[in-house]
Amino acid sequence: MKNFQINPRLFALLALSFVLATIVGTVSHELGHFAIAKYYGARPTLHYASVSHDEPPEALIALNQRHDRDKAKIDSPNPSPEKEAYLAYRKKLAHKNNTIKLFINLGGPLQTMLTGSFGGLMLWRRRKKIATLGMRAADWFWVILAFFWSRQLANFLIALKIFFIRHRIPGGDETRISRYFGWHPLTVNTITGTAAAAVLLWVVFIIIPKTQRFNFILAGLCGSALGWLVWMEWMGPVLLP
C-alpha cells in the first residue's frame, strides 16, 4: 500500500505542473499552426484553441487579375487559349493552396510531438541516473514535456469514439492530413496515437519510480482536467477570443 499513498507536496507540485503544461501545450500547439500560416502569408489570427487564416492573398490576387483581364473569353462557353490558361492556373493554384493547408495543419501536431519527443529523449539519456538516484526536479520537467504526446493519444481515443460509436468522421488536424493523402480518416490518428501510447507507457512504467507513480498518475489526471477547464472555459476565451 506504500506505493498508493498520496504525498501532498509531490501531488500538488505535479498537479500544478500539469495545469500549466495543459495551457502551454494548447497555446504552443496553435502557435505551430500560426507560424506556418504566417510563413506562407496567410494572415493568421491566434485564438485560445484554434488559428484562423485567410487564403494566401498573393495567389488569389493574381487569379482575380487574370480573370478580370480576360473575363469575356474566360466566361465564354467557347474554348480559347486564355480560358485554357486560366483553368490550368486555377487548378495549379488549388493544388498549391491545398499543399499550404496541409503544412499549416501539420504545424500544430509536429510542434506538439517534437516537444514531447525532446522530453522523451532527455529522459532516455538520464534513465540510468534516475534508476540509481531517483527523480530530480529537472527529470520531472522532462516528464511533463514528454507528456505533450498525450494530446495524440487523447485525440486518437476521441476519434475512435466518434467514428465507431457516433458513426461520424472525426474532425481535427489528423483527419485533414489523412484526407489530403487519400488515406482512411483514422490513419494519422492511429499512427500518432499508437506512438503516443508507447511513449507514455514507457515514461510511466519504466522511468517513474513505483513509489511516485500513483501520485504522478493522479496529479496528471487532476491537473490536466483543471488546466483544460481553466484555459478552455475561463481564461482562454477572455485572453485569446
C-alpha positions in Angstrom: 0.0 0.0 0.0 3.0 2.3 0.3 3.1 2.8 -3.4 -0.5 4.1 -3.3 0.0 6.7 -0.5 -0.5 10.4 -1.5 2.5 12.6 -1.0 0.7 16.0 -0.6 3.8 18.1 -1.7 4.6 15.9 -4.7 1.0 15.7 -5.7 0.4 19.5 -5.5 3.6 20.3 -7.5 2.8 17.8 -10.2 -0.8 18.8 -10.5 0.2 22.5 -10.8 2.7 21.5 -13.4 0.1 19.7 -15.4 -2.3 22.7 -15.2 0.5 24.9 -16.6 1.5 22.3 -19.2 -2.1 21.9 -20.4 -2.3 25.7 -21.1 1.2 26.0 -22.5 0.7 22.8 -24.6 -2.6 24.1 -26.1 -1.2 27.5 -27.0 2.1 26.2 -28.3 0.2 23.7 -30.5 -1.8 26.6 -32.0 1.4 28.6 -32.4 2.7 25.8 -34.6 -0.2 26.3 -36.9 0.3 30.1 -36.6 3.9 30.1 -37.6 3.4 28.0 -40.7 0.4 30.1 -41.8 2.5 33.3 -41.2 5.3 31.9 -43.3 3.0 31.4 -46.2 1.4 34.8 -45.9 -2.0 33.5 -44.9 -2.6 36.3 -42.3 -3.3 34.1 -39.3 -5.1 35.0 -36.1 -4.4 33.2 -32.9 -7.3 32.1 -30.8 -7.3 30.2 -27.5 -7.9 26.8 -29.1 -7.5 27.4 -32.8 -6.0 29.5 -35.6 -8.0 31.2 -38.3 -6.4 32.3 -41.5 -7.1 33.7 -45.0 -6.2 32.0 -48.3 -2.7 33.0 -49.4 -3.5 36.5 -50.7 -0.9 36.9 -53.5 -2.1 33.9 -55.3 -5.8 34.9 -55.1 -4.9 38.5 -56.3 -3.1 37.0 -59.3 -6.0 34.7 -60.1 -8.5 37.6 -59.9 -6.4 39.9 -62.0 -6.1 37.2 -64.7 -9.9 36.7 -64.7 -10.6 40.4 -64.9 -8.2 40.9 -67.8 -9.7 38.1 -69.9 -13.2 38.0 -68.4 -15.1 37.8 -71.7 -13.1 34.9 -73.0 -12.9 33.0 -69.7 -16.6 33.2 -69.0 -17.5 32.3 -72.6 -18.6 28.7 -73.2 -16.3 28.6 -76.2 -12.7 27.4 -75.8 -9.8 29.8 -76.1 -6.1 30.0 -75.1 -6.9 32.5 -72.4 -9.6 30.2 -70.9 -7.4 27.2 -71.0 -4.5 29.1 -69.4 -6.9 30.4 -66.7 -8.3 27.0 -65.9 -4.8 25.4 -65.8 -3.6 28.2 -63.5 -6.7 27.8 -61.2 -6.0 24.0 -61.0 -2.4 24.7 -60.1 -3.4 27.3 -57.6 -5.9 24.9 -55.9 -3.2 22.2 -55.6 -0.8 24.8 -54.2 -3.3 26.1 -51.6 -4.2 22.5 -50.5 -0.5 21.9 -50.0 -0.2 25.0 -47.9 -3.2 24.0 -45.9 -1.5 20.6 -45.3 1.6 22.3 -43.9 -0.5 24.5 -41.7 -2.4 21.5 -40.4 0.9 19.7 -39.8 2.4 22.7 -37.9 0.4 22.0 -34.7 0.8 18.2 -34.3 4.5 18.4 -35.3 5.2 21.1 -32.7 3.5 19.0 -30.0 5.2 15.7 -31.0 8.6 17.3 -31.3 8.3 18.8 -27.9 7.2 15.5 -26.4 10.0 13.7 -28.3 12.6 16.1 -26.9 11.3 15.4 -23.4 11.4 11.7 -24.0 14.9 11.9 -25.4 16.2 13.7 -22.3 14.6 11.0 -20.1 16.3 8.3 -22.2 19.6 10.0 -21.7 19.0 10.2 -17.9 17.3 6.9 -17.4 20.3 5.2 -15.6 20.8 8.2 -13.3 17.1 8.1 -12.5 17.2 4.4 -11.7 20.1 5.0 -9.4 19.4 8.4 -7.8 15.7 8.8 -8.3 13.8 11.7 -9.8 15.2 15.2 -9.7 13.3 18.4 -10.4 14.8 18.5 -14.0 13.6 14.9 -14.6 10.0 15.9 -13.7 10.3 18.7 -16.2 11.3 16.3 -18.9 8.5 14.0 -17.9 6.0 16.9 -18.3 7.4 17.7 -21.7 7.2 14.0 -22.8 3.6 14.1 -21.8 2.9 16.5 -24.6 2.4 13.3 -26.5 -0.8 12.7 -24.5 -2.6 15.0 -26.9 -2.1 12.5 -29.7 -3.4 9.6 -27.6 -6.4 11.7 -26.4 -7.2 12.7 -30.0 -7.0 9.1 -31.1 -9.4 7.8 -28.4 -11.8 10.6 -29.2 -11.6 9.9 -32.9 -12.4 6.2 -32.3 -15.4 7.1 -30.2 -16.7 9.5 -32.9 -16.1 7.0 -35.7 -17.3 3.8 -34.2 -19.9 4.9 -31.7 -21.4 8.1 -33.2 -20.7 6.8 -36.7 -19.3 10.2 -37.9 -16.0 11.2 -39.4 -13.9 12.9 -36.7 -12.6 16.4 -37.3 -9.2 17.8 -36.4 -5.7 18.1 -37.8 -5.0 14.4 -38.1 -8.2 13.7 -40.1 -7.5 16.6 -42.5 -3.9 15.3 -43.0 -5.2 11.8 -43.7 -7.7 13.1 -46.2 -5.1 15.1 -48.1 -3.2 11.9 -48.9 -6.4 10.0 -49.6 -6.0 7.7 -46.6 -8.7 6.4 -44.2 -9.6 9.3 -41.9 -8.3 7.5 -38.8 -4.9 6.7 -40.3 -2.8 9.5 -38.9 -4.7 9.4 -35.6 -3.9 5.7 -35.3 -0.2 6.1 -36.1 0.4 9.0 -33.8 -1.9 7.7 -31.1 -0.1 4.3 -31.0 3.3 6.1 -30.8 1.9 8.3 -28.0 0.7 5.3 -26.1 4.2 3.6 -26.4 6.0 6.8 -25.2 3.6 7.4 -22.3 3.6 3.8 -21.0 7.4 3.8 -21.1 7.6 7.0 -19.1 5.0 5.9 -16.5 6.0 2.3 -16.0 9.8 2.3 -16.8 11.1 5.8 -15.9 8.9 6.9 -13.0 9.7 5.0 -9.7 6.9 2.8 -8.3 6.8 4.9 -5.1 5.9 8.0 -7.1 3.9 6.5 -9.9 0.5 6.7 -8.2 1.0 10.4 -7.2 2.0 11.2 -10.8 -1.0 9.5 -12.4 -3.4 11.1 -10.0 -1.8 14.5 -10.4 -1.7 14.2 -14.1 -5.5 13.4 -14.3 -6.5 16.1 -11.9 -4.1 18.8 -13.2 -4.9 18.2 -16.9 -8.6 18.4 -16.2 -8.2 21.6 -14.2 -5.9 23.0 -16.8 -8.4 22.3 -19.5 -11.2 23.9 -17.5 -9.1 27.0 -16.6 -7.9 27.6 -20.2 -10.8 26.4 -22.4 -13.6 27.8 -20.2 -12.2 30.7 -18.2 -9.0 32.3 -19.3 -8.7 31.3 -22.9 -11.9 32.9 -24.3 -11.0 36.1 -22.4 -7.4 36.4 -23.4 -7.5 35.0 -26.9 -11.1 35.0 -28.1 
